[in-house]
């Protein structure tokens, strides 16, 4: 988790340090049009490992499985009634740990993506 808003520098650092090393050649990284996703170095880090970048059309929540996950996460967070940053981070960790992999796959399927694993 990041304490604060995402910006281009922090997103590029995430891509370089975590995402790109986990990618395999010919995998596709689908991103929305958030400005931090388009800073210099993001596409280059992904393509350097042989993966590809695909940007979604502007405002396309139906094609973005993360929107479904965020909706579920927000609903579950409201139920926890976390009132401090620490309590919020703990609640997010518990929710994510309890999220079945099948449900994440269902988010992708519902957005129209074929299973490729």
Backbone as CSV, one residue per row, in Angstrom:
resi,resn,N_x,N_y,N_z,CA_x,CA_y,CA_z,C_x,C_y,C_z
1,UNK,0.846,-1.181,0.000,0.000,0.000,0.000,0.883,1.232,0.000
2,UNK,0.341,2.261,-0.528,1.032,3.532,-0.603,0.261,4.541,0.234
3,UNK,0.943,5.211,1.143,0.295,6.195,1.990,0.264,7.525,1.259
4,UNK,-0.779,7.739,0.492,-0.917,8.958,-0.289,-1.320,8.626,-1.704
5,UNK,-1.504,9.648,-2.519,-1.918,9.407,-3.906,-0.783,8.831,-4.741
6,UNK,-1.143,8.047,-5.736,-0.150,7.496,-6.658,0.273,8.610,-7.613
7,UNK,1.556,8.671,-7.881,2.043,9.614,-8.877,2.947,8.850,-9.834
8,UNK,3.424,9.532,-10.850,4.229,8.867,-11.869,5.485,8.221,-11.323
9,UNK,6.171,8.898,-10.413,7.409,8.347,-9.862,7.156,7.071,-9.064
10,UNK,6.114,7.084,-8.223,5.845,5.896,-7.408,5.322,4.750,-8.278
11,UNK,4.533,5.048,-9.300,4.053,3.974,-10.174,5.203,3.381,-10.981
12,UNK,6.077,4.223,-11.505,7.234,3.721,-12.252,8.110,2.849,-11.344
13,UNK,8.314,3.262,-10.104,9.098,2.462,-9.156,8.451,1.094,-8.931
14,UNK,7.116,1.068,-8.781,6.406,-0.208,-8.625,6.626,-1.095,-9.850
15,UNK,6.481,-0.515,-11.038,6.643,-1.290,-12.270,8.066,-1.838,-12.369
16,UNK,9.039,-0.999,-12.117,10.444,-1.418,-12.248,10.849,-2.445,-11.197
17,UNK,10.373,-2.271,-9.950,10.823,-3.117,-8.848,9.993,-4.378,-8.633
18,UNK,8.713,-4.338,-8.992,7.837,-5.466,-8.686,7.173,-6.085,-9.910
19,UNK,6.535,-5.256,-10.731,5.773,-5.804,-11.851,6.669,-6.389,-12.936
20,UNK,7.561,-5.598,-13.477,8.395,-6.060,-14.598,9.181,-7.329,-14.267
21,UNK,9.795,-7.434,-13.086,10.525,-8.679,-12.787,9.641,-9.928,-12.739
22,UNK,8.340,-9.741,-12.525,7.419,-10.883,-12.440,6.812,-11.250,-13.795
23,UNK,7.020,-10.414,-14.799,6.422,-10.661,-16.112,7.230,-11.651,-16.933
24,UNK,6.528,-12.310,-17.862,7.173,-13.216,-18.815,6.982,-12.649,-20.221
25,UNK,7.855,-13.019,-21.140,7.700,-12.535,-22.523,6.303,-12.842,-23.066
26,UNK,5.785,-11.897,-23.826,4.488,-11.968,-24.486,3.289,-11.829,-23.562
27,UNK,3.494,-11.608,-22.255,2.359,-11.275,-21.407,1.923,-9.853,-21.726
28,UNK,0.665,-9.549,-21.433,0.106,-8.236,-21.731,-0.287,-7.562,-20.427
29,UNK,0.164,-6.343,-20.249,-0.211,-5.530,-19.099,-1.272,-4.552,-19.578
30,UNK,-2.468,-4.665,-19.028,-3.581,-3.807,-19.404,-3.693,-2.706,-18.352
31,UNK,-3.676,-1.452,-18.822,-3.761,-0.317,-17.904,-4.811,0.666,-18.397
32,UNK,-5.391,1.390,-17.447,-6.299,2.456,-17.848,-5.481,3.698,-18.178
33,UNK,-6.141,4.797,-18.405,-5.467,6.005,-18.873,-5.067,6.967,-17.762
34,UNK,-4.865,6.456,-16.562,-4.374,7.279,-15.469,-3.034,7.886,-15.876
35,UNK,-2.857,9.161,-15.636,-1.636,9.836,-16.117,-0.370,9.203,-15.555
36,UNK,-0.406,8.673,-14.335,0.798,8.049,-13.775,1.169,6.764,-14.497
37,UNK,0.233,6.154,-15.214,0.533,4.952,-15.982,1.306,5.267,-17.253
38,UNK,1.351,6.548,-17.625,1.939,6.932,-18.906,3.249,7.709,-18.767
39,UNK,3.832,7.747,-17.573,5.085,8.479,-17.414,6.231,7.724,-18.087
40,UNK,7.252,8.468,-18.443,8.432,7.873,-19.082,9.008,6.778,-18.190
41,UNK,9.315,5.664,-18.800,9.936,4.551,-18.090,9.008,3.397,-17.796
42,UNK,7.707,3.651,-17.734,6.761,2.574,-17.426,6.679,1.595,-18.592
43,UNK,6.318,2.073,-19.754,6.234,1.206,-20.935,7.581,0.544,-21.197
44,UNK,8.646,1.309,-21.068,9.992,0.786,-21.358,10.358,-0.368,-20.426
45,UNK,10.027,-0.258,-19.144,10.338,-1.322,-18.183,9.565,-2.596,-18.506
46,UNK,8.315,-2.448,-18.929,7.480,-3.604,-19.264,7.976,-4.253,-20.555
47,UNK,8.238,-3.440,-21.554,8.676,-3.984,-22.849,10.090,-4.546,-22.789
48,UNK,10.903,-4.082,-21.854,12.281,-4.587,-21.722,12.320,-6.069,-21.360
49,UNK,11.257,-6.580,-20.742,11.208,-8.004,-20.398,10.432,-8.806,-21.435
50,UNK,10.056,-8.146,-22.535,9.358,-8.851,-23.613,7.854,-8.876,-23.470
51,UNK,7.320,-8.151,-22.501,5.870,-8.065,-22.324,5.348,-6.877,-23.132
52,UNK,4.041,-6.747,-23.176,3.401,-5.713,-23.986,2.473,-4.862,-23.119
53,UNK,2.256,-3.633,-23.541,1.362,-2.715,-22.848,0.133,-2.481,-23.717
54,UNK,-1.031,-2.542,-23.090,-2.280,-2.238,-23.766,-3.049,-1.264,-22.884
55,UNK,-3.310,-0.068,-23.418,-4.101,0.910,-22.680,-5.574,0.760,-23.052
56,UNK,-6.426,0.769,-22.042,-7.860,0.701,-22.267,-8.344,2.011,-22.889
57,UNK,-9.493,1.970,-23.562,-10.080,3.224,-24.051,-10.402,4.139,-22.864
58,UNK,-10.483,5.422,-23.134,-10.833,6.374,-22.058,-12.160,5.980,-21.416
59,UNK,-12.213,6.135,-20.113,-13.361,5.801,-19.294,-14.054,4.526,-19.769
60,UNK,-13.472,3.418,-19.366,-14.020,2.117,-19.745,-14.058,1.182,-18.537
61,UNK,-14.796,1.525,-17.487,-14.808,0.689,-16.285,-15.299,-0.726,-16.526
62,UNK,-16.156,-0.930,-17.537,-16.646,-2.279,-17.813,-15.543,-3.194,-18.341
63,UNK,-14.480,-2.617,-18.885,-13.367,-3.410,-19.403,-12.220,-3.520,-18.401
64,UNK,-12.388,-2.934,-17.224,-11.319,-2.870,-16.249,-11.671,-3.706,-15.021
65,UNK,-11.101,-4.915,-14.904,-11.463,-5.786,-13.787,-11.110,-5.195,-12.420
66,UNK,-10.157,-4.273,-12.367,-9.796,-3.680,-11.084,-10.960,-2.879,-10.509
67,UNK,-11.819,-2.340,-11.377,-12.986,-1.586,-10.892,-13.915,-2.495,-10.099
68,UNK,-14.061,-3.747,-10.537,-14.901,-4.705,-9.817,-14.284,-5.040,-8.459
69,UNK,-12.964,-5.220,-8.450,-12.267,-5.508,-7.193,-12.387,-4.326,-6.239
70,UNK,-12.201,-3.103,-6.739,-12.301,-1.927,-5.884,-13.703,-1.792,-5.292
71,UNK,-14.726,-2.088,-6.080,-16.095,-2.015,-5.570,-16.283,-2.984,-4.408
72,UNK,-15.778,-4.197,-4.564,-15.885,-5.196,-3.497,-15.067,-4.771,-2.281
73,UNK,-13.840,-4.307,-2.527,-12.959,-3.876,-1.443,-13.604,-2.748,-0.644
74,UNK,-14.154,-1.757,-1.333,-14.774,-0.622,-0.640,-15.978,-1.067,0.191
75,UNK,-16.779,-1.981,-0.336,-17.944,-2.467,0.416,-17.499,-3.196,1.677
76,UNK,-16.482,-4.036,1.549,-15.983,-4.775,2.716,-15.294,-3.847,3.712
77,UNK,-14.604,-2.827,3.213,-13.954,-1.869,4.116,-14.978,-1.083,4.928
78,UNK,-16.081,-0.720,4.296,-17.128,-0.003,5.033,-17.631,-0.843,6.211
79,UNK,-17.715,-2.153,6.015,-18.182,-3.038,7.087,-17.203,-3.105,8.251
80,UNK,-15.904,-2.928,7.979,-14.911,-3.012,9.065,-14.930,-1.763,9.935
81,UNK,-15.396,-0.656,9.380,-15.461,0.617,10.117,-14.099,1.027,10.669
82,UNK,-13.032,0.764,9.914,-11.687,1.171,10.332,-11.631,2.694,10.400
83,UNK,-11.093,3.215,11.496,-11.088,4.668,11.693,-9.689,5.256,11.842
84,UNK,-8.663,4.434,11.697,-7.289,4.940,11.709,-6.574,4.386,10.481
85,UNK,-5.485,5.010,10.105,-4.715,4.516,8.957,-4.232,3.101,9.223
86,UNK,-3.721,2.857,10.411,-3.233,1.509,10.743,-4.353,0.471,10.655
87,UNK,-5.519,0.802,11.188,-6.653,-0.128,11.135,-7.088,-0.355,9.690
88,UNK,-7.018,0.694,8.886,-7.376,0.568,7.467,-6.419,-0.375,6.755
89,UNK,-5.127,-0.214,6.972,-4.138,-1.074,6.311,-4.312,-2.529,6.737
90,UNK,-4.580,-2.747,8.012,-4.804,-4.115,8.505,-6.052,-4.708,7.859
91,UNK,-7.108,-3.916,7.777,-8.350,-4.394,7.161,-8.136,-4.736,5.691
92,UNK,-7.434,-3.878,4.954,-7.155,-4.147,3.534,-6.373,-5.455,3.401
93,UNK,-5.355,-5.640,4.235,-4.551,-6.868,4.171,-5.410,-8.105,4.416
94,UNK,-6.291,-8.047,5.404,-7.165,-9.198,5.691,-8.123,-9.459,4.539
95,UNK,-8.674,-8.409,3.964,-9.611,-8.578,2.860,-8.903,-9.199,1.654
96,UNK,-7.734,-8.681,1.309,-6.998,-9.200,0.149,-6.551,-10.638,0.391
97,UNK,-6.067,-10.928,1.610,-5.667,-12.307,1.925,-6.837,-13.279,1.813
98,UNK,-8.055,-12.810,2.103,-9.226,-13.676,2.061,-9.926,-13.732,0.721
99,UNK,-9.407,-13.002,-0.254,-10.040,-12.971,-1.571,-9.618,-14.210,-2.368
100,UNK,-10.548,-15.067,-2.716,-10.193,-16.284,-3.461,-9.659,-15.953,-4.863
101,UNK,-8.665,-16.695,-5.303,-8.104,-16.495,-6.641,-9.188,-16.641,-7.705
102,UNK,-10.122,-17.547,-7.487,-11.204,-17.750,-8.456,-12.030,-16.485,-8.632
103,UNK,-12.230,-15.750,-7.558,-13.009,-14.520,-7.672,-12.265,-13.497,-8.531
104,UNK,-10.958,-13.419,-8.372,-10.172,-12.510,-9.217,-10.269,-12.939,-10.681
105,UNK,-10.209,-14.238,-10.940,-10.358,-14.739,-12.306,-11.750,-14.392,-12.847
106,UNK,-12.747,-14.447,-11.980,-14.105,-14.098,-12.397,-14.207,-12.619,-12.789
107,UNK,-13.486,-11.749,-12.094,-13.484,-10.325,-12.457,-12.963,-10.153,-13.878
108,UNK,-11.889,-10.865,-14.223,-11.334,-10.785,-15.567,-12.315,-11.346,-16.603
109,UNK,-12.911,-12.491,-16.291,-13.865,-13.105,-17.216,-15.060,-12.180,-17.441
110,UNK,-15.558,-11.558,-16.364,-16.707,-10.656,-16.479,-16.368,-9.433,-17.331
111,UNK,-15.083,-9.029,-17.347,-14.651,-7.888,-18.158,-14.343,-8.304,-19.600
112,UNK,-14.490,-9.610,-19.902,-14.324,-10.064,-21.272,-12.955,-10.614,-21.628
113,UNK,-12.105,-10.835,-20.618,-10.764,-11.355,-20.886,-10.781,-12.870,-20.791
114,UNK,-10.163,-13.518,-21.788,-10.063,-14.980,-21.770,-8.981,-15.376,-20.779
115,UNK,-9.161,-16.530,-20.185,-8.145,-17.036,-19.244,-6.941,-17.501,-20.040
116,UNK,-5.750,-17.038,-19.648,-4.534,-17.380,-20.399,-3.518,-18.112,-19.559
117,UNK,-3.867,-18.464,-18.340,-2.908,-19.145,-17.452,-3.180,-20.635,-17.482
